[in-house]
Amino acid sequence: MDAYMILSVIVVPLLMAFQVNFYFDSVLGKSKRKPYRALYFTVFIILGCFYLTSSFSPLISSAFALLFIFSLAQSYKVEFIIKLAFTVLYAVLLTTANYIAVYIISTLDSKDYSIWDHYNGEYYWVFSKVMLLGCSIMFIVIQIVRLIAKRRSFAVHYRYYFLFLVVPTITIYQINVASTYSEKNLFYVISVLGSLFLNVFIVYVFDNMVEKVQLAHENAQLQRQMDYQDANYEKTVHSFKNIKSIIHDINQQFLYIDECIKQHKLDAAGDHIRLTLNKIEGAYQRVNSGNLVIDALVTNTIAMGQANGIRIDTRIGLHSQHVHIDRYDLCVVLGNMLDNAIEASKKVRHAEDRYILIAIHSTASALVIQIMNHVEERITHLKSEKANPEFHGIGLTNIARMSEKYGGHMSIENQHRTFNNMVVLPFHTNNP
């Protein structure tokens, strides 16, 4: 094996390993890397060396090239279809860059290298130059792709990835046809450069498409969340109306009791007082912290717990009934936390094991909410299993978002049979 062959078989795979890693970091993101990536690099280099030293038919050669590029894509924790799509795109970009490199070297050497056998030792030096120049061009292309790609984590439907692959597939076909039947002149290289630009541009189009799909999805989720909060406000308004109704009824009862006392019918007055207290106990709010949002949502949760055989303990102590948290935001946080607890408790099979602890207290500087509930089994994924999971699945996300808004934090302790969710919301003078 001469020096040119050694250069092609050893140096080129090492250079490509570095370049492909740089490319996947750009389009998939470094944060998606798997640990122990040396194994994937080893497989990539071995397959690359085998590819360069073996002779295949054009179809098998293309499939094998995709295989050893895809082997390095496996070192990233992303969906299979995403890895496949960007593997095909890289192969098309590199092939296009190599065609440009062939034209440049042919022009410099004043020879036609458009049809040549790189397995022939006479052409190994040409092959090495083509590969090195093609990789150099690819570094420029990857930098452009890197500026375009935002590495969005939002997943889109598979059909969008298949549409994304249409342009690279057509491009590789057109370039192969042009290479075989077209004259190698300036118009040829302009055509290849146009194909290269088109494939880079498709990354920009795809990224913007993903952004628009993501925005549409988020808008739909926010609309559902607003509907959910409207329901919570309805509970608050209903609670307020109940309080006014109870106050009105008590006034009427006091008039009767006052008349009994005036007529010295103390036994009748005492009996009516006890009857009134029993009525109030059954109709009045179970929670009376002084904060209408907390009282309405917790009381509603207690009622839901009673209807579903869930034992609920409340420990509420507020430094002041005026909690310096916007009522809408408090509904988002507390409403979602209570809703998640009820949802999980309903799934506990044994009624005696259904339990929720609601602990809310405030100081002069912060509001602390802790909701602990029993679960049937350890939760391995924090996703709702309700009839509309696409809505309820964002509950914890909204809680975390509100926590960040107020400079607080949310913590979750997910143990064997309990789920403990705690939120701390600091008060600031600039808070609503």
Backbone hydrogen bonds, N-H to C=O, Kabsch-Sander energy under -0.5 kcal/mol:
donor,donor_aa,acceptor,acceptor_aa,energy
6,I,2,D,-2.1
7,L,3,A,-2.4
8,S,4,Y,-2.2
9,V,5,M,-2.9
10,I,6,I,-2.3
11,V,6,I,-0.8
11,V,7,L,-0.6
12,V,7,L,-1.4
14,L,10,I,-1.6
15,L,11,V,-2.7
16,M,12,V,-2.8
17,A,13,P,-2.4
18,F,14,L,-1.9
19,Q,15,L,-2.3
20,V,16,M,-3.6
21,N,17,A,-1.9
22,F,18,F,-2.0
23,Y,19,Q,-2.4
24,F,20,V,-2.8
25,D,21,N,-2.1
26,S,22,F,-1.3
27,V,23,Y,-2.0
28,L,24,F,-2.7
29,G,24,F,-1.0
29,G,25,D,-0.5
32,K,29,G,-1.3
33,R,30,K,-1.9
34,K,75,S,-3.0
39,L,36,Y,-0.8
41,F,37,R,-2.0
42,T,38,A,-2.3
43,V,39,L,-2.2
44,F,40,Y,-2.4
45,I,41,F,-2.6
46,I,42,T,-2.4
47,L,43,V,-2.6
48,G,44,F,-2.3
49,C,45,I,-2.6
50,F,46,I,-2.3
51,Y,47,L,-2.3
52,L,48,G,-2.1
53,T,49,C,-1.4
54,S,50,F,-0.6
54,S,51,Y,-0.6
56,F,54,S,-0.5
61,S,57,S,-3.1
62,S,58,P,-2.1
63,A,59,L,-2.1
64,F,60,I,-2.6
65,A,61,S,-2.2
66,L,62,S,-2.2
67,L,63,A,-1.8
68,F,64,F,-2.3
69,I,65,A,-1.7
70,F,66,L,-2.7
71,S,67,L,-1.6
72,L,68,F,-0.6
72,L,69,I,-0.9
73,A,69,I,-1.2
74,Q,70,F,-1.2
75,S,72,L,-1.6
76,Y,73,A,-1.4
77,K,32,K,-3.8
78,V,76,Y,-1.5
83,K,79,E,-2.0
84,L,80,F,-2.6
85,A,81,I,-2.4
86,F,82,I,-2.2
87,T,83,K,-1.6
88,V,84,L,-2.4
89,L,85,A,-2.0
90,Y,86,F,-1.9
91,A,87,T,-2.3
92,V,88,V,-2.3
93,L,89,L,-2.6
94,L,90,Y,-3.0
95,T,91,A,-2.3
96,T,92,V,-2.5
97,A,93,L,-2.5
98,N,94,L,-2.4
99,Y,95,T,-2.0
100,I,96,T,-1.8
101,A,97,A,-2.2
102,V,98,N,-2.6
103,Y,99,Y,-2.0
104,I,100,I,-2.3
105,I,101,A,-2.7
106,S,102,V,-2.6
107,T,103,Y,-2.2
108,L,104,I,-2.3
109,D,105,I,-2.7
110,S,106,S,-0.9
111,K,106,S,-1.6
113,Y,111,K,-0.9
116,W,114,S,-0.5
118,H,116,W,-0.7
120,N,117,D,-1.5
123,Y,120,N,-2.0
124,Y,121,G,-1.0
127,F,123,Y,-3.0
128,S,124,Y,-2.6
129,K,125,W,-2.3
130,V,126,V,-2.7
131,M,127,F,-2.6
132,L,128,S,-2.6
133,L,129,K,-2.8
134,G,130,V,-2.9
135,C,131,M,-2.4
136,S,132,L,-2.0
137,I,133,L,-2.3
138,M,134,G,-2.2
139,F,135,C,-1.7
140,I,136,S,-1.1
141,V,137,I,-2.1
142,I,138,M,-3.2
143,Q,139,F,-1.7
144,I,140,I,-1.6
145,V,141,V,-2.5
146,R,142,I,-3.0
147,L,143,Q,-1.5
148,I,144,I,-1.3
149,A,145,V,-3.3
160,Y,157,H,-1.4
161,Y,157,H,-0.7
161,Y,158,Y,-0.6
162,F,158,Y,-1.9
163,L,159,R,-2.2
164,F,160,Y,-1.9
165,L,161,Y,-1.4
166,V,162,F,-0.5
166,V,163,L,-1.0
167,V,163,L,-0.6
169,T,165,L,-2.0
170,I,166,V,-2.5
171,T,167,V,-2.6
172,I,168,P,-2.3
173,Y,169,T,-1.5
174,Q,170,I,-2.5
175,I,171,T,-2.6
176,N,172,I,-1.8
177,V,173,Y,-2.3
178,A,174,Q,-2.8
179,S,175,I,-2.6
180,T,176,N,-1.5
181,Y,177,V,-2.5
182,S,178,A,-2.2
185,N,183,E,-1.6
189,V,185,N,-1.7
190,I,186,L,-2.2
191,S,187,F,-2.1
192,V,188,Y,-2.2
193,L,189,V,-2.6
194,G,190,I,-2.4
195,S,191,S,-1.9
196,L,192,V,-2.2
197,F,193,L,-2.6
198,L,194,G,-2.4
199,N,195,S,-2.0
200,V,196,L,-1.7
201,F,197,F,-2.8
202,I,198,L,-1.6
203,V,199,N,-0.6
203,V,200,V,-0.8
204,Y,200,V,-1.0
205,V,201,F,-2.3
206,F,202,I,-2.6
207,D,203,V,-2.5
208,N,204,Y,-2.1
209,M,205,V,-2.2
210,V,206,F,-2.4
211,E,207,D,-2.0
212,K,208,N,-2.2
213,V,209,M,-2.4
214,Q,210,V,-2.6
215,L,211,E,-2.4
216,A,212,K,-2.4
217,H,213,V,-2.3
218,E,214,Q,-2.7
219,N,215,L,-2.6
220,A,216,A,-2.0
221,Q,217,H,-2.3
222,L,218,E,-2.8
223,Q,219,N,-2.2
224,R,220,A,-2.0
225,Q,221,Q,-2.4
226,M,222,L,-2.5
227,D,223,Q,-2.1
228,Y,224,R,-2.2
229,Q,225,Q,-2.3
230,D,226,M,-2.4
231,A,227,D,-1.7
232,N,228,Y,-1.5
233,Y,229,Q,-2.4
234,E,230,D,-2.1
235,K,231,A,-1.8
236,T,232,N,-1.9
237,V,233,Y,-2.9
238,H,234,E,-2.8
239,S,235,K,-2.2
240,F,236,T,-2.3
241,K,237,V,-2.4
242,N,238,H,-2.1
243,I,239,S,-2.0
244,K,240,F,-2.1
245,S,241,K,-2.4
246,I,242,N,-2.6
247,I,243,I,-2.5
248,H,244,K,-2.2
249,D,245,S,-2.3
250,I,246,I,-2.6
251,N,247,I,-2.0
252,Q,248,H,-1.4
253,Q,249,D,-2.0
254,F,250,I,-2.7
255,L,251,N,-1.5
256,Y,252,Q,-1.5
257,I,253,Q,-2.6
258,D,254,F,-2.9
259,E,255,L,-1.7
260,C,256,Y,-2.1
261,I,257,I,-2.3
262,K,258,D,-2.0
263,Q,259,E,-1.7
264,H,261,I,-1.5
265,K,260,C,-3.1
266,L,264,H,-1.2
269,A,265,K,-2.2
270,G,266,L,-2.8
271,D,267,D,-2.6
272,H,268,A,-2.2
273,I,269,A,-2.2
274,R,270,G,-2.2
275,L,271,D,-2.3
276,T,272,H,-2.6
277,L,273,I,-2.5
278,N,274,R,-2.1
279,K,275,L,-2.1
280,I,276,T,-2.7
281,E,277,L,-2.5
282,G,278,N,-1.7
283,A,279,K,-2.0
284,Y,280,I,-3.5
292,L,290,G,-0.6
295,D,291,N,-2.8
296,A,292,L,-2.6
297,L,293,V,-2.4
298,V,294,I,-2.4
299,T,295,D,-2.2
300,N,296,A,-2.2
301,T,297,L,-1.9
302,I,298,V,-2.4
303,A,299,T,-2.2
304,M,300,N,-2.1
305,G,301,T,-2.6
306,Q,302,I,-2.4
307,A,303,A,-1.9
308,N,304,M,-1.2
309,G,306,Q,-0.9
310,I,305,G,-3.5
311,R,309,G,-0.5
311,R,354,R,-2.1
313,D,356,I,-2.5
315,R,358,I,-3.1
317,G,315,R,-0.5
317,G,360,I,-2.6
323,V,321,Q,-1.1
324,H,322,H,-0.5
325,I,323,V,-2.3
330,L,326,D,-2.7
331,C,327,R,-2.2
332,V,328,Y,-2.0
333,V,329,D,-2.4
334,L,330,L,-2.5
335,G,330,L,-0.5
335,G,331,C,-1.8
336,N,332,V,-1.6
337,M,333,V,-2.1
338,L,334,L,-2.6
339,D,335,G,-2.3
340,N,336,N,-2.6
341,A,337,M,-1.8
342,I,338,L,-2.5
343,E,339,D,-2.4
344,A,340,N,-2.3
345,S,341,A,-2.4
346,K,342,I,-2.1
347,K,343,E,-0.6
347,K,344,A,-0.9
348,V,345,S,-1.5
349,R,347,K,-0.5
351,A,349,R,-0.5
353,D,350,H,-1.7
354,R,351,A,-1.4
355,Y,353,D,-0.7
356,I,311,R,-2.3
357,L,372,M,-3.4
358,I,313,D,-3.0
358,I,356,I,-0.5
359,A,357,L,-0.6
359,A,370,Q,-2.9
360,I,315,R,-2.3
360,I,358,I,-0.5
361,H,368,V,-2.2
362,S,317,G,-1.7
363,T,366,A,-2.7
367,L,425,L,-2.3
368,V,361,H,-3.1
369,I,423,V,-2.7
370,Q,359,A,-3.1
371,I,421,N,-2.8
372,M,357,L,-2.3
372,M,370,Q,-0.5
373,N,419,F,-2.2
374,H,355,Y,-2.0
375,V,417,R,-2.1
380,T,378,R,-0.5
383,K,381,H,-2.0
391,F,388,N,-1.6
392,H,388,N,-1.6
393,G,389,P,-2.3
394,I,391,F,-1.7
395,G,392,H,-1.9
398,N,394,I,-2.5
399,I,395,G,-2.1
400,A,396,L,-2.6
401,R,397,T,-2.3
402,M,398,N,-2.3
403,S,399,I,-2.2
404,E,400,A,-2.3
405,K,401,R,-1.9
406,Y,402,M,-1.5
407,G,404,E,-1.3
408,G,403,S,-3.2
409,H,424,V,-1.3
411,S,422,M,-2.8
413,E,420,N,-2.8
414,N,412,I,-0.6
415,Q,413,E,-0.8
415,Q,418,T,-1.7
419,F,373,N,-2.7
420,N,413,E,-2.6
421,N,371,I,-2.7
421,N,419,F,-0.6
422,M,411,S,-2.6
422,M,420,N,-0.5
423,V,369,I,-2.8
424,V,409,H,-2.3
425,L,367,L,-3.0
427,F,365,S,-3.8
431,N,428,H,-1.5
